[in-house]
Amino acid sequence: MRDVLGELLSLLRLERIEDRIFRGQSQNLGWGAVFGGQVLGQALSAAAQTVPADRHVHSLHAYFLRQGDARFPIVYEVDPSRDGTSFTTRRVVAIQNGQPIFILSSSFQGDEPGYDHAAPILLDVPGPEGLLSEQEAALRVIDQIPEPLRAQAVADRPIEIRAVQPWSLLRPKKMPPRRQLWYRASAPLPDDPAVHRYLLAYASDFNFLPTAMMPHGVSWLTPGMQVASLDHAMWFHRPFRFDDWLLYDVESPSASGARGLVLGRFYARDGTLVASTAQEGLMRNRELPK
């Protein structure tokens, strides 16, 4: 059996080719373009490898500039913007074929005591036990999945995702733009907090923008749809382990101008808020009248 989680961790660790310059290989998830979460996770990994180990990322803000090609590696150049007494800031540019395809700014801080409060989970949702994984759900409709995507859809996955509210990409129905999904790594992870954080950054791009398409009854597989992440922000509030289940509560408060806005919160099983996310993405239907 393939060690798919080990392969992903190797992909995210990167190859250091020069001081503050890294190279990452690309994975093909079936559609030829680089998955946005891969670039996000690799860029955060590159930044984290240039800061002291006792400083952990607490926020990141990123823009997707061009579509990446999954056939080729990506080079990550890290700018050491600031090394302060309390905070360390890094800017990362991802380059492919001589052009920037992605930029990330990230801030790191050491552990520090302070005031503490957090928004509670407002919904009573079932735990992950008894819910279908995305792989299990795909196996049930394998004959309906387009041939180019079929093998990847039913393959072993490094991140196990179980949806509380199932929603079909193949036959999307109109639903309110909010859903919850359980996430965890498919096997135990190293104790290094940086690994858990850049792996969660990678996973946070799954099922995110599609939430904005739910009230319109379309998905990225709908003919005529052009869908892409435009930006991504993430805040890490508290320590967590990504080899334990986390609940991703995602909602879309707005869509307009062929763009959708999505907001997310990751909760530990005990209800602790550990991270928040935000993204705006392109969701253009070329078949709509001008």
N, C-alpha and C positions, 0 to 999 in steps of 0.2 A: 504494500500500500504506500502511495506517495505521502511524504511528509509535507503537506500543502502549507501548514503553518510555518514550518521551518524554512520553506522556500520563500514565503512572504517576508519573514523576518530578515532573511539574507538579502532580499531585494531592498528592504528599507534601511539596512545598516550601511549600505553604500560602500564604494571603493574610494579611498583617499588617494588622489593622484598628485596633489600638490598641497602646500599649506593653504587651508581654507578653500580648497577646490576638491569636489567629489564627483564621482560618476555613478549613476544608477541605471541598471537595466530596466527594461519595460516589460510589463505583462500584458498579454492580449486576452481580454475578457470576452472576445467574440465579435467585436464591432470595429476592430482595426485602429481606432483612436485610443490614446492613453486615457485610462480612467482618472478623473480629476482627483480622487482620493489618493491615488498612488503618488502623484506629484506633490500633493499637500503633505503626505506622510514623509516622503523622501526629503523634501525641503526642510521640514521641521527636524528630521534626523540630522541633516547636515548642520543646521544651526546649533542643535544641542551638543554636537560633538566639538564645538568651539568654545563652550562655556564651562566654568567649573562644575564639578559633579554635584556640589551642594546647592546649585541654583536650578530651579525647575521652571519650565515654561508656564506662565499664567495667562498669556493671551497671544493670539496671532490674528493677523489680518492679511488677506491674500487676494490677488486678482489673477484670473485666467486670461491670458492675452491672445494666445493662439492654440489651435488644436495640436496636441502632440501625436506623433506617429509611433505606434506600438512596435514597429519593426526596428527601431533604433534606440540606443541609450540616450540618457539626458545628463548634461553636466550642470552641477550646482556650484555657483560661486557665492561665497559667504563674505559679506562686508561687516567687520566688527564695529558697528556704528558707535557703541558706547559701552564702557565697562565702569559702571558707577559703584558707589559704596553699597547701595541697596539693590539696584537693578542693572541688568545686562541686556542690551538691545542688539539684535542681529537682523540684517536684511539679506535675503537670499534671492538670487536670480537664477531661474532654471533656463538652460539654453539647449536648443536642439537645432542641428543643421545651421549653426551660426546665428540663430535668431532667438531672442528671449520669448519664451512661451508662458512664463508664470513668474510672479514676484510675490515674496512673502516678507512681512515684517513681524518679528516676534520679540516678546519681552520675557525675561527670566528673573526670578527672585528667590532668595533663600527663605527657609522657614522663619516665620515671624508671628508672634502672638498679636491678637487684636480683637475687635468686636466681631461677633458672629451671629448671623441670622440667615435664613434661607427660605425660599418659597416652598411650601409643602406640595406633595402630589395631591391634586384636587379630585382625581378620578379613582374609583375603586376598580382596578384592573386585575385580571387573573394572572397568576404566575406563569412561568414558561412551561412548567410541566403540563403535558397534555396538548400543547399547541404544536402544530406542524412546523417543521423547519422549512425554509425556502426550498431546499433540495427535495424534501419529501413532497412538498406541494407541486414542484415541477415534474416529478416522476408521475404524478397522477394525471397530468395533461401533456405528457411527452409528445404524443402524436400531433398536438396542436402547435407546438413550438417550432418556429422557422428553423430549417435545417442548419443554417450557419451558426445558430445560437444554441442548438439542442445539446451538444456535448458539454458545453460550459455550464448550461443551466442545471444539469443533473450531476455534475462533477462534485467531488469532495471539495469543501470550502474551508478556508482558514478561519473565517468568522462565521459562527452559527447565528442565524437570525430567525426569530420566530415572531410572526405578526399576530397581534391581538385581534386586529380587524383585517382579515384577508382582503386583498384587492388585486384583481387580475390585470396585468399589463396587456394580455392578449384580447380580453373583452372587458375593457374598463367601463364600470357603471358610475353614474354620478353619485357622489357621496360627499358629505361635509368634509372640508379640508383639515382634518385632524385625525391622527392615528397614533397608536403606540406599538412599539416593537421591542422585543428583548434581544440583546446582543451579548455575545461573549466570544473570546478566543476558543478555538476548538480543542486546545490542549493547554497544559500548564505553561506559564511564561516565566522568564527570568525575573529576579526581584528588582532589577533596575527600573526605577520609576519612569525614566525617559522612554523606555521601550513601551510601557503601557500607554503613555501619552501620545507618542507618534503613531502607535497602532490604532488608538481611538480616533485620532485625526483622520487616518486613512478610512476607517469604517464609517465615520460620521457623514460621508458623502453618499452612502448607500441609502436609498429610499427617502432622500431629503427633498429634492426639487419635485419629484412626482406627486408629493402631497398637494402642491399648488395646482396640479392638473385634475385632481379628483373631482371637484365640483363641476368640471366641464366634460367629464366622461371621455377623456383622451389620455394617452400615454405616449412615451417616446417611440413606441412601436406603431402608433396610429399613422396611416399614410398621410403624407403632407406635413408631419410635425418635424420641426427643427428644434432640438433641445440641447442646451449646454449650460454648464455653470459659468457665471460671470465673476463672482467673488465669493469669498468664504471667510467668516470670522468665527473665532472659538475662544472661550474663556474656561480655564481650568480652576475650579474653586477649591477642591479638597482632594486629598489622596484617595486613590481607588486601585483596585486590581481588575484588569480586563479579562482575567481568566475566571472571574465571578460574573454572574449575570448582571447586566445594567439595563434599565428600562429607558428607551428613547421615546420621549413624548414630543411629537412634531405637529406643528400647525402652520397654516398659511393665512395670514391676516389680509393679504392683498395680492391681486394680479391685475396688471394694466400695462398698456404699451408693449405687449408681447413679452413682458417680464413677469416673473412670479417671485414673491418674497416668502421665505420659509424661516421659521424659528424653531429651535429644538432645545430640549433639556435632557441630560442624562442623569438618572437616579440610580443609586445602589439599591439592593433589595430591601434594605432597612429604611428606605425613604430619604436617604441623604442625597442632596443635590451635589453632584460632583463636577459637572461641566455644562456649559451652554453653547449653543451654536446659532449662527444666522447666515443666510445665503440669499442672494438674488440670482436668478438664472433666466436664460432665454427660453421661452416656450412659444415659439412662433409657428402658427399654422399657415402654411403657404397656400392652402386651399380656401381660406376665408376671403370674402370679397374685400377689395382694397377700399 
